Amino acid sequence: MDVNLRSIGLSPKECRSPQFAPFQAWARSEPNTKPMRIAQIAPLYESVPPKLYGGAERVVAHLTDELVRRGHEVILFASADSKTAAELVPCRDVALRLDNDLSWDIPAHLSMLAEVRNRAHEFDVLHFHLDCFHLPFFHDRVGQTLTTMHGRQDIRDLGVLHRHYPNYPLVSISNNQRRSLPHLNWVKTIHHGYPKSQYAFSPAAGGSYLAFLGRIAPEKGLDRAIEIARQSGIPLRVAAKIDRADKDYFEARIEPLLKGPGIEFIGEITESEKAEFLGEALALLFPISWPEPFGLVMIEAMACGTPVIAFPRGSVPEVVNHGVTGFIVETVKEAVAAVKEIDAIDRGLVRAEFERRFSVEVMAKNYELAYAEIQTMRGNLDMPDELEGVNGKAPVASWSFA
Protein backbone atom coordinates (compact mmCIF):
# COMPACT_ATOMS: atom_id res chain seq x y z
CA MET A 1 0.00 0.00 0.00
CA ASP A 2 1.50 3.37 -1.00
CA VAL A 3 1.26 5.84 1.84
CA ASN A 4 2.58 9.37 1.44
CA LEU A 5 1.94 12.05 4.02
CA ARG A 6 4.13 14.46 2.08
CA SER A 7 1.80 14.27 -0.94
CA ILE A 8 -0.99 16.02 0.99
CA GLY A 9 1.17 19.03 1.73
CA LEU A 10 2.70 18.15 5.10
CA SER A 11 6.26 19.19 5.84
CA PRO A 12 8.87 16.59 6.92
CA LYS A 13 8.64 17.96 10.48
CA GLU A 14 4.84 17.64 10.48
CA CYS A 15 5.09 14.08 9.13
CA ARG A 16 7.16 13.16 12.16
CA SER A 17 4.93 14.86 14.69
CA PRO A 18 3.28 12.76 17.45
CA GLN A 19 -0.21 13.35 16.08
CA PHE A 20 0.65 11.24 13.03
CA ALA A 21 2.30 8.43 15.02
CA PRO A 22 -0.76 6.13 14.76
CA PHE A 23 -0.85 6.67 11.01
CA GLN A 24 2.86 5.89 10.71
CA ALA A 25 2.43 2.71 12.80
CA TRP A 26 -0.52 1.64 10.64
CA ALA A 27 1.43 2.27 7.44
CA ARG A 28 4.24 0.05 8.67
CA SER A 29 1.83 -2.75 9.65
CA GLU A 30 0.08 -2.98 6.30
CA PRO A 31 1.68 -5.16 3.63
CA ASN A 32 2.51 -3.59 0.29
CA THR A 33 0.13 -5.50 -1.96
CA LYS A 34 1.56 -3.92 -5.11
CA PRO A 35 3.93 -6.37 -6.86
CA MET A 36 7.56 -5.48 -6.31
CA ARG A 37 10.75 -6.22 -8.21
CA ILE A 38 12.94 -7.95 -5.67
CA ALA A 39 16.54 -9.12 -5.90
CA GLN A 40 17.35 -12.10 -3.69
CA ILE A 41 21.12 -12.32 -3.20
CA ALA A 42 22.09 -15.76 -1.88
CA PRO A 43 25.37 -17.11 -0.53
CA LEU A 44 27.41 -19.09 -3.05
CA TYR A 45 28.44 -21.87 -0.68
CA GLU A 46 25.49 -24.06 -1.68
CA SER A 47 23.08 -24.15 -4.59
CA VAL A 48 19.57 -22.76 -4.04
CA PRO A 49 18.18 -25.03 -2.73
CA PRO A 50 21.15 -27.10 -1.51
CA LYS A 51 21.57 -30.60 -2.84
CA LEU A 52 22.51 -31.82 0.64
CA TYR A 53 23.10 -29.89 3.88
CA GLY A 54 22.53 -26.14 3.84
CA GLY A 55 20.43 -23.70 5.83
CA ALA A 56 20.47 -20.16 4.45
CA GLU A 57 20.29 -21.26 0.82
CA ARG A 58 17.30 -23.50 1.54
CA VAL A 59 15.44 -20.63 3.19
CA VAL A 60 16.25 -18.38 0.21
CA ALA A 61 14.86 -21.03 -2.13
CA HIS A 62 11.54 -21.32 -0.29
CA LEU A 63 11.16 -17.56 0.16
CA THR A 64 11.98 -16.83 -3.48
CA ASP A 65 9.50 -19.34 -4.87
CA GLU A 66 6.74 -18.16 -2.52
CA LEU A 67 7.29 -14.51 -3.43
CA VAL A 68 6.98 -15.46 -7.11
CA ARG A 69 3.76 -17.33 -6.32
CA ARG A 70 2.47 -14.20 -4.57
CA GLY A 71 2.92 -12.14 -7.73
CA HIS A 72 6.27 -10.43 -7.22
CA GLU A 73 8.98 -10.26 -9.86
CA VAL A 74 11.96 -11.92 -8.23
CA ILE A 75 15.49 -12.19 -9.57
CA LEU A 76 17.77 -14.64 -7.78
CA PHE A 77 21.52 -14.11 -7.72
CA ALA A 78 23.02 -17.52 -6.92
CA SER A 79 25.14 -20.34 -8.32
CA ALA A 80 24.21 -21.70 -11.75
CA ASP A 81 23.26 -25.12 -10.35
CA SER A 82 20.29 -23.55 -8.49
CA LYS A 83 16.64 -24.41 -9.24
CA THR A 84 14.09 -21.63 -8.84
CA ALA A 85 10.74 -20.29 -9.99
CA ALA A 86 12.36 -16.86 -10.26
CA GLU A 87 14.68 -15.50 -12.92
CA LEU A 88 18.15 -16.85 -12.13
CA VAL A 89 21.28 -14.75 -12.52
CA PRO A 90 24.09 -17.34 -12.36
CA CYS A 91 27.04 -15.91 -10.46
CA ARG A 92 29.19 -19.04 -10.35
CA ASP A 93 28.99 -22.21 -12.42
CA VAL A 94 28.74 -24.45 -9.35
CA ALA A 95 28.27 -23.85 -5.63
CA LEU A 96 31.50 -23.57 -3.64
CA ARG A 97 31.17 -26.49 -1.22
CA LEU A 98 30.66 -29.16 -3.86
CA ASP A 99 33.20 -27.69 -6.29
CA ASN A 100 36.10 -30.10 -6.76
CA ASP A 101 38.30 -27.41 -8.29
CA LEU A 102 40.37 -24.97 -6.26
CA SER A 103 38.03 -22.17 -5.16
CA TRP A 104 37.95 -19.04 -2.99
CA ASP A 105 34.77 -17.66 -1.51
CA ILE A 106 35.83 -14.01 -1.24
CA PRO A 107 36.39 -13.24 -4.95
CA ALA A 108 33.36 -15.36 -5.82
CA HIS A 109 31.09 -13.21 -3.65
CA LEU A 110 32.76 -9.95 -4.67
CA SER A 111 32.15 -10.79 -8.32
CA MET A 112 28.48 -11.44 -7.58
CA LEU A 113 28.18 -8.18 -5.65
CA ALA A 114 29.67 -6.28 -8.59
CA GLU A 115 26.87 -7.68 -10.78
CA VAL A 116 24.23 -6.75 -8.20
CA ARG A 117 25.68 -3.27 -7.91
CA ASN A 118 25.56 -2.76 -11.68
CA ARG A 119 21.87 -3.71 -11.73
CA ALA A 120 20.79 -2.20 -8.40
CA HIS A 121 18.73 0.53 -10.09
CA GLU A 122 16.41 -2.14 -11.53
CA PHE A 123 14.98 -3.22 -8.17
CA ASP A 124 12.60 -2.01 -5.50
CA VAL A 125 14.35 -4.13 -2.87
CA LEU A 126 17.81 -5.66 -2.65
CA HIS A 127 17.43 -8.54 -0.18
CA PHE A 128 20.83 -9.76 0.98
CA HIS A 129 21.48 -13.09 2.69
CA LEU A 130 25.25 -12.60 3.00
CA ASP A 131 25.42 -11.26 6.56
CA CYS A 132 28.15 -8.65 5.94
CA PHE A 133 29.91 -9.13 2.57
CA HIS A 134 27.86 -6.39 0.93
CA LEU A 135 27.98 -3.68 3.58
CA PRO A 136 30.80 -1.53 2.08
CA PHE A 137 29.28 -1.54 -1.41
CA PHE A 138 25.69 -0.35 -0.91
CA HIS A 139 26.01 2.34 1.76
CA ASP A 140 24.57 4.87 -0.68
CA ARG A 141 21.53 2.60 -1.26
CA VAL A 142 20.86 1.57 2.33
CA GLY A 143 17.16 2.38 2.09
CA GLN A 144 16.79 0.02 -0.86
CA THR A 145 18.24 -2.92 1.07
CA LEU A 146 17.09 -5.53 3.55
CA THR A 147 19.62 -7.90 5.09
CA THR A 148 18.67 -11.16 6.78
CA MET A 149 21.34 -12.14 9.27
CA HIS A 150 21.61 -15.92 9.09
CA GLY A 151 24.66 -16.45 11.30
CA ARG A 152 25.58 -15.93 14.92
CA GLN A 153 26.12 -12.30 15.89
CA ASP A 154 28.12 -12.66 19.11
CA ILE A 155 31.45 -12.29 17.28
CA ARG A 156 33.59 -9.31 18.28
CA ASP A 157 34.65 -8.50 14.73
CA LEU A 158 31.03 -8.12 13.66
CA GLY A 159 30.44 -5.48 16.28
CA VAL A 160 33.48 -3.57 15.08
CA LEU A 161 32.34 -3.78 11.44
CA HIS A 162 28.80 -2.59 12.16
CA ARG A 163 30.14 0.59 13.76
CA HIS A 164 30.91 1.71 10.20
CA TYR A 165 27.52 0.64 8.80
CA PRO A 166 24.91 1.13 11.55
CA ASN A 167 22.02 2.10 9.29
CA TYR A 168 21.32 -1.01 7.24
CA PRO A 169 17.80 -2.38 7.89
CA LEU A 170 18.30 -5.87 9.32
CA VAL A 171 16.13 -8.92 9.92
CA SER A 172 16.97 -11.33 12.70
CA ILE A 173 15.86 -14.95 12.45
CA SER A 174 15.27 -15.14 16.20
CA ASN A 175 15.02 -12.54 18.92
CA ASN A 176 17.92 -14.20 20.71
CA GLN A 177 20.16 -13.69 17.68
CA ARG A 178 20.12 -9.91 18.02
CA ARG A 179 21.01 -9.81 21.74
CA SER A 180 24.71 -9.22 21.09
CA LEU A 181 24.06 -6.20 18.85
CA PRO A 182 20.76 -4.73 20.09
CA HIS A 183 21.62 -1.20 18.94
CA LEU A 184 21.56 -2.03 15.22
CA ASN A 185 18.62 -1.19 12.98
CA TRP A 186 16.60 -4.38 13.45
CA VAL A 187 13.39 -4.04 11.43
CA LYS A 188 11.84 -7.39 12.34
CA THR A 189 12.44 -10.87 13.64
CA ILE A 190 11.20 -13.29 10.99
CA HIS A 191 11.34 -16.99 11.76
CA HIS A 192 12.14 -19.34 8.91
CA GLY A 193 9.34 -21.18 7.15
CA TYR A 194 8.87 -24.23 4.94
CA PRO A 195 6.19 -25.20 2.41
CA LYS A 196 3.52 -27.29 4.11
CA SER A 197 3.91 -29.89 1.38
CA GLN A 198 7.66 -30.26 1.91
CA TYR A 199 7.35 -32.89 4.65
CA ALA A 200 4.61 -35.47 5.02
CA PHE A 201 2.97 -35.67 8.43
CA SER A 202 3.64 -38.90 10.34
CA PRO A 203 0.85 -39.47 12.89
CA ALA A 204 2.93 -42.15 14.60
CA ALA A 205 6.62 -42.94 14.80
CA GLY A 206 7.17 -45.92 12.55
CA GLY A 207 10.63 -46.61 13.94
CA SER A 208 11.81 -47.11 17.50
CA TYR A 209 14.74 -44.73 17.35
CA LEU A 210 15.84 -41.22 18.22
CA ALA A 211 17.19 -38.94 15.48
CA PHE A 212 20.11 -36.53 15.18
CA LEU A 213 20.29 -34.48 12.00
CA GLY A 214 22.71 -31.72 11.11
CA ARG A 215 26.39 -30.95 11.23
CA ILE A 216 29.00 -32.69 13.35
CA ALA A 217 30.71 -30.00 15.42
CA PRO A 218 31.37 -29.55 19.15
CA GLU A 219 28.55 -27.03 19.57
CA LYS A 220 25.96 -29.30 17.93
CA GLY A 221 26.15 -31.84 20.74
CA LEU A 222 26.25 -35.21 18.99
CA ASP A 223 28.28 -36.62 21.89
CA ARG A 224 25.48 -35.61 24.26
CA ALA A 225 22.85 -37.06 21.92
CA ILE A 226 24.68 -40.39 21.97
CA GLU A 227 24.77 -40.33 25.77
CA ILE A 228 21.05 -39.50 25.95
CA ALA A 229 20.20 -42.39 23.64
CA ARG A 230 22.37 -44.86 25.54
CA GLN A 231 20.98 -43.92 28.93
CA SER A 232 17.46 -44.15 27.46
CA GLY A 233 18.13 -47.58 25.99
CA ILE A 234 16.85 -46.44 22.58
CA PRO A 235 18.82 -46.59 19.31
CA LEU A 236 20.09 -43.36 17.78
CA ARG A 237 20.32 -42.76 14.05
CA VAL A 238 22.71 -40.00 12.99
CA ALA A 239 22.36 -38.22 9.64
CA ALA A 240 25.05 -35.58 9.57
CA LYS A 241 27.73 -33.94 7.46
CA ILE A 242 31.35 -33.50 8.46
CA ASP A 243 32.99 -30.26 7.36
CA ARG A 244 36.72 -30.23 6.75
CA ALA A 245 37.15 -27.92 9.71
CA ASP A 246 35.52 -30.49 12.00
CA LYS A 247 37.22 -33.63 10.68
CA ASP A 248 39.77 -33.77 13.50
CA TYR A 249 37.02 -33.34 16.09
CA PHE A 250 35.01 -36.12 14.48
CA GLU A 251 37.90 -38.55 14.40
CA ALA A 252 39.06 -37.83 17.94
CA ARG A 253 35.78 -37.35 19.80
CA ILE A 254 32.84 -38.73 17.84
CA GLU A 255 34.07 -41.67 15.77
CA PRO A 256 34.98 -43.78 18.85
CA LEU A 257 31.45 -43.24 20.22
CA LEU A 258 29.88 -44.55 17.02
CA LYS A 259 31.43 -47.97 17.48
CA GLY A 260 29.23 -48.90 20.41
CA PRO A 261 25.89 -50.69 20.12
CA GLY A 262 22.71 -48.80 19.26
CA ILE A 263 24.32 -46.01 17.22
CA GLU A 264 23.87 -45.92 13.45
CA PHE A 265 25.80 -43.32 11.46
CA ILE A 266 24.11 -42.70 8.11
CA GLY A 267 26.07 -39.67 6.94
CA GLU A 268 24.71 -36.74 4.97
CA ILE A 269 21.24 -37.26 3.50
CA THR A 270 19.29 -35.50 0.75
CA GLU A 271 16.24 -33.31 1.27
CA SER A 272 13.98 -36.05 -0.12
CA GLU A 273 15.24 -38.48 2.52
CA LYS A 274 14.59 -36.20 5.48
CA ALA A 275 10.82 -36.72 5.73
CA GLU A 276 11.13 -40.45 6.29
CA PHE A 277 14.18 -40.12 8.55
CA LEU A 278 12.51 -37.54 10.80
CA GLY A 279 8.94 -38.75 10.49
CA GLU A 280 9.78 -42.29 11.60
CA ALA A 281 11.69 -41.09 14.68
CA LEU A 282 10.34 -41.01 18.21
CA ALA A 283 11.96 -37.61 18.71
CA LEU A 284 14.68 -35.33 17.39
CA LEU A 285 17.56 -34.69 19.78
CA PHE A 286 18.95 -31.14 19.67
CA PRO A 287 21.37 -30.86 22.64
CA ILE A 288 23.27 -27.80 21.43
CA SER A 289 25.78 -25.74 23.45
CA TRP A 290 25.90 -22.56 21.34
CA PRO A 291 23.59 -19.60 20.55
CA GLU A 292 21.85 -21.26 17.61
CA PRO A 293 20.46 -18.44 15.42
CA PHE A 294 17.46 -20.53 14.38
CA GLY A 295 17.89 -24.27 13.84
CA LEU A 296 15.99 -25.38 10.73
CA VAL A 297 16.06 -29.02 11.73
CA MET A 298 13.67 -28.28 14.59
CA ILE A 299 10.90 -27.09 12.27
CA GLU A 300 11.71 -29.87 9.80
CA ALA A 301 10.98 -32.36 12.57
CA MET A 302 7.87 -30.47 13.63
CA ALA A 303 6.58 -30.52 10.05
CA CYS A 304 6.67 -34.32 10.26
CA GLY A 305 4.91 -34.24 13.63
CA THR A 306 8.06 -35.37 15.41
CA PRO A 307 8.69 -33.84 18.85
CA VAL A 308 11.96 -32.06 19.64
CA ILE A 309 14.05 -32.51 22.79
CA ALA A 310 16.41 -29.57 22.96
CA PHE A 311 18.73 -27.64 25.25
CA PRO A 312 17.66 -24.00 25.88
CA ARG A 313 20.36 -22.24 23.90
CA GLY A 314 19.91 -19.54 21.28
CA SER A 315 16.57 -19.70 19.48
CA VAL A 316 15.32 -22.91 21.10
CA PRO A 317 12.85 -21.30 23.56
CA GLU A 318 11.32 -19.35 20.65
CA VAL A 319 10.90 -22.40 18.43
CA VAL A 320 10.03 -25.26 20.77
CA ASN A 321 6.80 -24.90 22.74
CA HIS A 322 7.65 -26.86 25.88
CA GLY A 323 5.15 -29.64 26.50
CA VAL A 324 3.43 -29.07 23.14
CA THR A 325 6.01 -29.56 20.38
CA GLY A 326 8.62 -31.22 22.57
CA PHE A 327 10.63 -30.60 25.70
CA ILE A 328 13.26 -28.04 26.63
CA VAL A 329 15.79 -29.55 29.02
CA GLU A 330 18.97 -28.39 30.75
CA THR A 331 20.93 -31.63 31.16
CA VAL A 332 21.43 -35.10 29.75
CA LYS A 333 19.57 -36.47 32.78
CA GLU A 334 16.56 -34.26 32.05
CA ALA A 335 16.69 -35.26 28.40
CA VAL A 336 16.55 -38.94 29.34
CA ALA A 337 13.49 -38.21 31.48
CA ALA A 338 11.92 -36.33 28.54
CA VAL A 339 12.42 -39.33 26.26
CA LYS A 340 10.35 -41.40 28.68
CA GLU A 341 7.52 -38.85 28.42
CA ILE A 342 7.63 -38.44 24.65
CA ASP A 343 4.36 -40.33 24.10
CA ALA A 344 2.59 -37.51 25.96
CA ILE A 345 3.24 -35.22 22.99
CA ASP A 346 0.42 -35.13 20.43
CA ARG A 347 2.09 -35.35 17.03
CA GLY A 348 -0.96 -33.74 15.41
CA LEU A 349 -0.47 -30.65 17.60
CA VAL A 350 3.21 -30.59 16.68
CA ARG A 351 2.31 -30.45 12.99
CA ALA A 352 -0.39 -27.84 13.65
CA GLU A 353 2.13 -25.61 15.43
CA PHE A 354 4.46 -25.89 12.46
CA GLU A 355 1.70 -24.83 10.06
CA ARG A 356 0.62 -21.93 12.28
CA ARG A 357 4.07 -20.48 12.96
CA PHE A 358 6.64 -21.84 10.53
CA SER A 359 5.02 -22.19 7.11
CA VAL A 360 6.53 -20.46 4.09
CA GLU A 361 3.33 -18.41 3.74
CA VAL A 362 3.84 -16.91 7.21
CA MET A 363 7.50 -16.20 6.46
CA ALA A 364 6.79 -14.57 3.08
CA LYS A 365 4.00 -12.39 4.48
CA ASN A 366 6.35 -11.11 7.17
CA TYR A 367 8.99 -10.30 4.57
CA GLU A 368 6.39 -8.41 2.54
CA LEU A 369 5.72 -6.33 5.64
CA ALA A 370 9.45 -5.70 6.04
CA TYR A 371 9.80 -4.67 2.38
CA ALA A 372 6.85 -2.30 2.75
CA GLU A 373 8.34 -0.81 5.89
CA ILE A 374 11.70 0.03 4.34
CA GLN A 375 9.98 1.45 1.27
CA THR A 376 7.74 3.61 3.45
CA MET A 377 10.71 4.92 5.40
CA ARG A 378 12.69 5.56 2.23
CA GLY A 379 10.09 7.19 0.02
CA ASN A 380 7.61 8.93 2.28
CA LEU A 381 9.34 10.32 5.34
CA ASP A 382 12.63 12.21 5.43
CA MET A 383 14.87 10.53 7.95
CA PRO A 384 15.95 12.72 10.87
CA ASP A 385 19.62 12.95 11.78
CA GLU A 386 18.97 10.35 14.45
CA LEU A 387 16.36 7.64 14.10
CA GLU A 388 15.16 5.84 17.17
CA GLY A 389 15.88 2.12 16.90
CA VAL A 390 13.26 -0.59 16.57
CA ASN A 391 11.35 -1.42 19.76
CA GLY A 392 12.86 1.47 21.66
CA LYS A 393 16.47 0.40 21.19
CA ALA A 394 19.33 2.88 21.07
CA PRO A 395 19.27 5.39 18.18
CA VAL A 396 21.24 4.77 15.03
CA ALA A 397 22.96 7.28 12.81
CA SER A 398 21.39 9.03 9.84
CA TRP A 399 20.23 7.05 6.82
CA SER A 400 21.81 7.37 3.41
CA PHE A 401 19.59 6.90 0.38
CA ALA A 402 20.16 6.97 -3.32
C-alpha positions, -999 to +999 in steps of 0.1 A: +000+000+000+015+034-010+013+058+018+026+094+014+019+120+040+041+145+021+018+143-009-010+160+010+012+190+017+027+182+051+063+192+058+089+166+069+086+180+105+048+176+105+051+141+091+072+132+122+049+149+147+033+128+175-002+134+161+006+112+130+023+084+150-008+061+148-008+067+110+029+059+107+024+027+128-005+016+106+014+023+074+042+001+087+018-027+097+001-030+063+017-052+036+025-036+003+001-055-020+016-039-051+039-064-069+076-055-063+107-062-082+129-080-057+165-091-059+174-121-037+211-123-032+221-158-019+254-171-005+274-191-031+284-219-007+255-241-017+231-241-046+196-228-040+182-250-027+212-271-015+216-306-028+225-318+006+231-299+039+225-261+038+204-237+058+205-202+044+203-213+008+173-235+015+154-206+032+162-184+002+149-210-021+115-213-003+112-176+002+120-168-035+095-193-049+067-182-025+073-145-034+070-155-071+038-173-063+025-142-046+029-121-077+063-104-072+090-103-099+120-119-082+155-122-096+178-146-078+215-141-077+230-175-069+251-203-083+242-217-118+233-251-103+203-236-085+166-244-092+141-216-088+107-203-100+124-169-103+147-155-129+181-169-121+213-148-125+241-173-124+270-159-105+292-190-103+290-222-124+287-245-094+283-238-056+315-236-036+312-265-012+307-292-039+332-277-063+361-301-068+383-274-083+404-250-063+380-222-052+379-190-030+348-177-015+358-140-012+364-132-050+334-154-058+311-132-037+328-100-047+321-108-083+285-114-076+282-082-056+297-063-086+269-077-108+242-068-082+257-033-079+256-028-117+219-037-117+208-022-084+187+005-101+164-021-115+150-032-082+126-020-055+143-041-029+178-057-026+174-085-002+208-098+010+215-131+027+252-126+030+254-113+066+282-087+059+299-091+026+279-064+009+280-037+036+308-015+021+293-015-014+257-004-009+260+023+018+246+049-007+215+026-013+209+016+023+172+024+021+168+000-009+182-029+011+171-055+035+196-079+051+187-112+068+213-121+093+216-159+091+247-164+113+256-159+149+261-123+159+281-127+191+314-123+173+336-093+183+347-085+147+310-081+137+304-055+163+335-036+151+323-038+114+288-026+122+301+006+138+309+017+102+275+006+088+249+011+116+220+021+093+213-010+072+178-024+079+183-059+093+161-089+099+170-113+127+159-149+124+153-151+162+150-125+189+179-142+207+202-137+177+201-099+180+210-098+217+247-092+211+241-062+188+208-047+201+216-012+189+216-020+152+186-012+130+166-044+134+134-040+114+118-074+123+124-109+136+112-133+110+113-170+118+121-193+089+093-212+071+089-242+049+062-252+024+035-273+041+039-299+014+077-303+019+074-329+046+046-355+050+030-357+084+036-389+103+008-395+129+029-421+146+066-429+148+072-459+125+106-466+139+118-471+175+147-447+173+158-412+182+172-389+155+201-365+152+203-345+120+227-317+111+264-309+112+290-327+133+307-300+154+314-295+191+286-270+196+260-293+179+262-318+207+262-352+190+283-366+219+255-356+243+229-371+219+247-404+220+248-403+258+210-395+260+202-424+236+224-449+255+210-439+289+175-441+275+181-476+260+168-464+226+188-466+193+201-434+178+203-428+140+227-400+130+224-382+096+251-356+096+277-339+075+314-335+085+330-303+074+367-302+067+371-279+097+355-305+120+372-336+107+398-338+135+370-333+161+350-361+145+379-386+144+391-378+179+358-373+198+328-387+178+341-417+158+350-438+188+315-432+202+299-446+170+314-480+175+292-489+204+259-507+201+227-488+193+243-460+172+239-459+135+258-433+115+241-427+081+261-397+069+247-367+050+212-373+035+193-355+008+162-333+013+140-360-001+152-385+025+146-362+055+108-367+057+111-405+063+142-401+085+125-375+108+089-387+105+098-423+116+117-411+147+103-410+182+120-376+187+147-353+174+176-347+198+189-311+197+214-309+226+233-278+214+258-257+234+259-226+213+236-196+206+219-213+176+205-184+154+175-205+144+179-243+138+160-254+107+161-290+117+137-283+146+109-271+123+117-299+098+110-324+126+079-305+136+066-305+101+067-343+103+049-342+136+081-354+154+087-338+189+120-321+196+140-325+228+164-296+230+187-276+252+177-240+259+204-222+239+199-195+213+166-197+195+153-229+211+129-213+236+113-194+207+109-224+184+100-253+208+068-249+227+076-269+259+051-296+265+034-291+231+060-296+204+086-312+226+106-306+257+133-280+266+158-296+290+190-284+308+209-316+312+214-351+297+196-365+328+166-343+321+167-353+284+165-389+293+135-382+315+119-363+285+124-393+263+104-414+287+075-388+284+076-384+246+044-403+241+026-375+260+032-352+230+004-351+204+021-353+170-010-337+154-005-306+176+032-306+167+023-304+130-004-278+136+021-256+154+045-259+125+017-248+101+006-219+123+041-205+130+066-218+105+050-222+071+065-205+041+033-184+037+038-169+072+075-162+065+068-146+031+040-124+045+064-111+072+090-103+046+064-084+025+057-063+056+094-057+060+098-047+024+069-023+028+083-008+059+117+000+043+100+015+013+077+036+035+107+049+054+127+056+022+101+072+000+076+089+023+093+103+053+126+122+054+149+105+080+160+127+109+196+130+118+190+104+145+164+076+141+152+058+172+159+021+169+133-006+166+114-014+198+129+015+217+165+004+212+193+029+211+193+054+182+212+048+150+230+073+128+214+090+098+202+070+068+218+074+034+196+069+004+202+070-033 
